[in-house]
Amino acid sequence: MLFDFSSLAPDLAYKVLVSTIVPRPIAWVTTLDSEGRVNAAPYSFFNAVSSDPAVVAIGIGPKGKGLKDTGENIRQTGQFVVNLVSEGVAEAMNITAIDVEPGVDELAMAGLTPLASTKVKPPRIAESPVALECERLAVVEVGNGKAVVLGRVLAVHVRDDCVLDATKAYIDTPKLALIGRMHGRGWYARTTDRIEIPRLTVAEWLARRPAAE
């Protein structure tokens, strides 16, 4: 079945994207507005796009004449923290997705604990196993009031019991128990069920090929 996006209604294009590009990591973003008030909201149009420099990208939709509160705060202050979502805080994350008025403290709504960051002013979420402190690199307007925020990662906090060897940067990824966004209004996936497919060298690939007749 071909879905031609040049003629597909935007709501249907959205359904195709979120039903097929799965699971998507969740950026649980904390920011401060111009008055220093904390905002927290989750976004699943998110991923790391570079390691040197370390850069993440977040797709943020419109609200009124601008972006959602997160996007406007990043535009104004240039700083944000991406907290990753474990299964244990999934319900709290869902509470922070409620569309409340600007200035409402979503962390307080969800019973979450703000922790001071080291490189940026917005706090990180204590209950999150991973937090990426970021500064705005660029805001790319993509049309229809939407934008992609590119952020340079300045520092990463990983919960101590999930670090196997700090010197070698070995992380116990399964222990993080992160979840990913699936399709529909409430479907998510665990990342603890995995398969191993080692990368092949050219020689290994050639050795696996059937002998030429």
C-alpha positions in Angstrom: 0.0 0.0 0.0 1.4 3.4 -1.0 0.7 6.4 1.1 1.5 9.5 -1.0 2.1 12.3 1.5 1.7 14.9 -1.3 -2.1 14.1 -1.2 -2.6 12.6 2.2 -4.4 14.6 4.9 -2.1 15.7 7.7 -4.0 13.7 10.4 -3.6 10.5 8.3 0.1 11.2 7.6 0.6 11.5 11.3 -1.1 8.1 11.9 1.1 6.5 9.3 4.3 7.9 10.9 3.5 7.1 14.5 2.3 3.6 13.6 5.4 2.6 11.7 8.3 4.5 13.2 8.4 2.6 16.5 9.4 2.4 19.2 10.4 6.1 19.6 12.5 7.2 22.6 10.8 9.8 24.7 12.4 13.2 25.5 10.9 14.3 28.8 12.0 17.9 28.6 12.3 20.3 31.5 12.7 24.0 30.8 12.3 27.4 32.5 10.2 30.2 31.2 11.3 33.8 31.1 10.0 34.2 34.7 12.0 31.2 36.0 9.0 28.9 36.2 9.5 25.2 35.6 7.8 23.4 32.7 8.0 19.6 32.0 6.5 17.8 29.0 7.2 14.6 27.0 8.0 14.4 23.2 8.4 11.3 21.2 9.6 12.9 17.9 13.1 12.7 19.4 16.5 11.1 19.0 20.3 11.6 19.1 21.6 12.7 15.7 25.3 13.2 16.3 27.9 12.1 18.8 30.8 14.5 18.1 29.5 17.1 18.7 26.8 15.4 20.8 23.5 16.7 19.4 19.8 15.7 20.0 16.8 16.7 18.0 13.2 17.2 19.2 10.2 17.8 17.1 7.8 20.3 18.8 4.3 21.2 17.6 2.4 24.5 17.7 0.4 26.1 20.4 -1.5 29.3 19.6 0.7 31.6 17.5 4.0 30.0 18.7 5.4 26.6 19.7 4.3 24.6 22.7 5.6 25.9 26.0 8.7 23.8 25.8 9.6 25.2 22.4 9.0 28.8 23.4 11.0 28.4 26.6 13.9 27.0 24.6 13.7 29.9 22.2 13.8 32.4 25.0 16.4 30.9 27.3 18.4 28.6 25.1 18.6 25.8 27.7 16.8 22.6 28.4 17.2 19.1 30.0 16.1 15.9 28.3 15.1 13.3 30.9 14.6 9.8 29.7 11.6 7.8 30.8 11.8 4.5 32.7 8.9 2.2 33.2 8.8 3.2 36.9 7.9 6.8 36.1 5.7 6.2 33.0 2.6 7.2 34.9 4.2 10.4 36.2 5.4 11.2 32.6 1.8 10.8 31.4 0.6 13.3 33.9 3.1 15.9 32.7 1.6 15.5 29.2 -1.7 17.1 30.3 -2.3 20.3 28.5 -2.3 22.9 31.3 -1.9 26.6 31.3 1.6 28.2 31.0 3.2 28.6 34.4 1.7 25.4 35.9 4.4 23.3 37.5 3.9 19.8 35.9 6.6 18.3 38.2 4.6 19.2 41.2 1.4 17.9 39.6 3.1 14.5 39.1 4.8 14.4 42.5 8.3 14.6 40.9 11.5 15.9 42.4 13.5 18.7 40.6 17.3 18.4 41.0 19.8 21.2 40.2 21.6 20.7 36.9 25.4 21.4 36.6 25.6 23.2 33.2 22.2 24.7 32.6 19.5 26.5 34.7 16.5 24.2 34.1 16.4 21.3 36.7 16.5 17.7 35.9 14.1 15.1 37.2 15.4 13.1 40.1 13.3 10.1 39.3 14.6 9.8 35.8 17.6 7.4 35.3 19.2 9.5 32.6 19.3 13.3 32.1 20.9 15.2 29.3 21.7 18.9 29.9 21.5 20.7 26.7 21.9 24.2 25.1 20.1 25.3 22.0 22.1 24.8 18.8 19.3 25.8 16.4 15.5 25.9 16.0 14.6 24.8 12.5 11.1 25.9 11.3 9.6 23.0 9.3 6.2 24.5 8.5 2.7 24.6 9.8 3.9 26.1 13.1 6.1 23.1 13.9 9.9 23.2 14.5 12.8 20.9 15.2 15.0 21.9 18.2 18.6 20.9 17.9 20.4 20.8 21.2 24.1 20.4 22.0 24.5 17.9 24.9 26.8 19.5 27.6 26.5 16.8 30.3 24.7 13.5 31.0 23.7 12.2 34.3 23.2 8.4 34.6 21.9 6.8 37.8 24.9 5.4 39.7 23.5 1.8 39.9 23.2 1.7 36.1 26.9 2.5 35.5 29.0 -0.6 35.1 32.4 1.1 34.5 32.6 4.9 34.5 36.1 5.0 33.2 35.1 3.0 30.1 31.6 4.5 29.9 29.9 1.1 30.2 26.2 1.6 31.0 23.9 -1.2 32.1 21.3 -0.3 29.5 18.7 -3.0 30.4 18.8 -1.8 34.0 17.7 1.7 32.9 14.3 0.0 32.0 13.5 2.7 29.5 10.3 2.7 27.6 9.5 3.8 24.0 6.5 5.3 22.4 4.4 3.2 20.2 1.2 4.1 18.3 -2.3 5.2 19.4 -3.1 7.2 22.5 -1.5 5.0 25.1 0.7 2.3 23.7 4.4 2.0 24.9 7.1 -0.6 24.6 9.7 -1.9 27.0 13.3 -1.9 25.9 14.4 -4.8 28.2 13.4 -7.5 25.7 16.2 -7.5 23.1 17.9 -9.6 20.4 21.6 -9.6 19.5 22.6 -9.2 15.9 26.4 -8.6 15.7 27.7 -6.4 12.9 29.6 -8.2 10.2 32.9 -7.5 8.6 33.2 -7.8 4.8 35.2 -11.0 5.3 32.4 -12.5 7.5 29.7 -11.5 5.0 31.7 -13.0 2.1 32.2 -16.3 4.1 28.5 -16.6 4.5 27.7 -16.3 0.8 26.9 -19.5 -1.1 29.8 -20.7 -3.2 29.5 -19.5 -6.8 28.4 -22.2 -9.2 
